[in-house]
């Protein structure tokens, strides 16, 4: 396609050499230069055409059309310049908007999305045919798409370029980044793609930097996994933390390492930190799986239909388990419910959900074990001993010298201690209480 436009430009040049008054041929050549991303040359040809048309009364009717084309070229240049500036500032969504506006000005055949537009996607040109757009601009768009987490469309654009030029180093490097972020292939595949890019252009800075980074990250991840395998939790945490600090690109692999570190932290009873890692992993995976959501959590049904459903399931179950250990039962029930939606009819998940629901019900009742200050596996003797101690401590006869307010508090505690002992000293009532059934010790005889 690039050669077709180059040939057309040569044909136009030969034609104007034979007849310099062919104003429309200059305009046609200008359009071909636009398709090749040569804005300066496109403008020069139009100015040349305008000069010829202005000087000839017979051609003066073309001046208005030439001026319109000059305005279009100026607008294209403005949008592309703004897009480059925004990319340098890291504002890729805005850069993409400017870039796609410029592309539609270059080729009106590139149609914006019509009908129902997916507002979660930054691009308005998803699925469009860019055959008349230069490879340089297409890959610039792909880079913005990657930064906006629209990896599917970015992959399509890069794939189209590589189908025509298998050794394009820019396309290969972007392809490697997409594969890395999606974690669909082993690191050896990513390294091979980058090595191909460097064989095409040994001085390709982006490919060289990425190759070095991939090797470093892979070594850190392996260090963490090896430490995990030998149950060296401290070393595993340190290695995973190094990886997470070094990986500023995100991606599915970062999600997995966050999940791994959460697993390690839960093993050493650092459940709050494990929850934090799980939450960060879920948020990142949500942004990857549903680009453009701006931090809005996706529904459980969306997660079920995601290509990353199994990873979502794993992390939600891990966080739910940590919530149970932290006695945050409402949060645990919510996560287990999400997991059950992702993988319905799984008996293990159903059991875990019922257990969390039971713990939640119990947490909303009086905790008779806590009132007596004994563990849930306390013996009959330990329960009786705790009761006698507290009943004596809060007995009205012992608190005659207290203020009225203090007497009311002591009386309330004395009643609670009696209720607790009434239930926990009766084997049947204790079994009912332990099973999660509602039972009120104050009404028992």
Secondary structure, 3 states (H helix, E strand, C coil): CHHHHHHHHHHHHHHHHHCCCCHHHHHHHHHHHHHCCCHHHHHHHHHHHHHHHHHCCCCHHHHHHHHHHHHHHHHHHHHHHHHHHHHHCCCHHHHHHHHHHHHHHHCCCCCCCCCCCCCCCCCCCCCCCCCCCCHHHHHHHHHHHHHCCCHHHHHHHHHHHHHHCCCCHHHHHHHHHHHHHHCCCCHHHHHHHHHHHHHHCCCCHHHHHHHHHHHHHHHHHHHHHHHHHCCCHHHHHHHHHHHHHHCCCCCHHHHHHHHHHHHHHHHCCCHHHHHHHHHHHHHHHHHHHCCCCCCCCCCHHHHHHCCCHHHHHHHHHHHHHHHHHCCCHHHHHHHHHHHHHHCCCCHHHHHHHHHHHHHHHHHCCCCHHHHHCCCCCCCHHHHHHHHHHHHHHHCHHHHCCCCHHHHHHHHHHHHHHHHHHHHHCCHHHHHHHHCCCCCCHHHCC
